[in-house]
């Protein structure tokens, strides 16, 4: 495994992180989740990402249980706050941040997280209130650093212009071969501000693993077939996108890589990316994905990838 510094923090995160959206505590049973966590640690993954809303606390609860046997200083833990936890609990107000960090820590069985992220931007709460509350979380020792997910450049700049508050060290955008929008404005701005990228869905919900065929029905039990993920994947499983992904196969094969390894190596080629979050339902998937670490893609390969995906990149 290789490690990269997360923005202007002292956190050295593994280039591959293990996430828990739609998996642990939701669709993956305890024994398989335990095997995945054990396999991730064995492969050198030290960064685990979750959120309070994943399974309405179920992912945090299970991850806390599975990480409990390991020394707390042997891994880095990130969680998030914003989405509804009940009919009245949501957003980034001071009251909610105070309430949700304590609930997250209890579920995670720890006295602190290494990174606490604003899961989205809260239009209904003054930004100053949010930033002051996040600063209180850091000052109390309940989080070492703070970050955000899917914020617009103007929102990032506004937060960083507030005096006397904790500084963001991480951004968590959706980023993959098929979704490159963060490269245009978010990555350059964050480089200037000392904010690292923890990217999610680097395999485009599994589409870039090649498991979905343009000429066959969706595999039984696959993510694309689940109600929870379907709305996130509508565009990704369109025939023209799946056809384009198929054109990547010979490129990957020529490098003795799987499609997933090619896609992850492409994401990790970007210096702004500190870590790529994967979802895994088996240790074998983790072993395959870790195989992307250290792979160098030359200019000709990147050009061939761009040609294969012409017309389907957003």
Helices and strands as residue ranges (DSSP letters): E 3-5, E 12-14, E 16-18, H 30-42, E 47-49, G 54-57, H 58-67, G 72-74, E 76-81, H 94-108, E 113-118, H 127-139, E 143-148, H 153-160, E 168-171, G 181-183, H 186-193, E 196-199, G 207-209, G 223-225, H 227-233, H 239-246, H 249-254, H 259-268, E 273-278, H 283-290, H 299-308
